[in-house]
């Protein structure tokens, strides 16, 4: 069973009750982190492996959600 995470709710909420909830705030934060993570790794000459970049972006997103809830 997977560990349920706080996804922060909708990134772009609307007033209507849409069937498709769209992107979560966690996904949005991870997407925003993506450019910086890739640039930092390339600049440092580090491996730009896709899986490790994705993991790092979601770790940053989780940290942002945790800070937001304090």
C-alpha positions in Angstrom: 0.0 0.0 0.0 1.4 3.4 -0.9 2.0 6.1 1.7 -0.8 8.8 1.3 0.8 12.2 0.9 -0.6 15.7 1.2 -0.8 16.9 -2.3 -1.8 20.4 -1.3 -5.1 20.3 -3.1 -5.6 21.8 -6.5 -2.9 24.1 -8.0 -5.5 26.2 -9.8 -8.9 25.8 -8.1 -12.0 26.9 -9.8 -15.4 27.8 -8.4 -17.1 25.0 -10.3 -17.1 21.3 -9.3 -15.1 20.1 -12.3 -14.8 16.3 -12.9 -11.0 16.7 -13.7 -9.3 18.2 -10.7 -6.2 19.1 -12.8 -2.7 19.5 -11.4 -2.1 19.2 -7.6 -0.2 21.8 -5.8 2.5 19.1 -5.1 2.8 18.5 -8.9 3.0 22.2 -9.6 5.8 22.7 -7.0 7.7 19.8 -8.5 7.4 21.2 -12.0 8.6 24.6 -10.8 11.6 22.9 -9.2 12.5 21.0 -12.3 14.3 23.8 -14.2 16.4 24.8 -11.3 17.4 21.2 -10.4 18.4 20.4 -14.0 20.4 23.6 -14.3 22.2 23.1 -11.0 23.1 19.6 -11.9 24.4 20.5 -15.4 26.4 23.5 -14.0 27.9 21.2 -11.3 28.7 18.5 -13.9 26.5 16.0 -12.1 24.4 13.2 -13.6 21.2 14.5 -15.0 19.4 11.1 -14.6 15.7 11.4 -15.1 14.6 9.3 -12.1 16.9 11.0 -9.6 15.8 14.4 -10.9 12.1 13.5 -10.5 12.7 12.3 -7.0 14.6 15.5 -6.0 11.8 17.7 -7.4 9.2 15.9 -5.4 11.3 16.0 -2.3 11.5 19.8 -2.8 7.7 19.9 -3.4 7.1 18.0 -0.2 9.3 20.4 1.8 7.4 23.3 0.3 4.1 21.8 1.3 5.4 21.1 4.8 6.6 24.7 5.2 3.3 25.9 3.9 1.4 24.0 6.5 3.3 25.5 9.5 
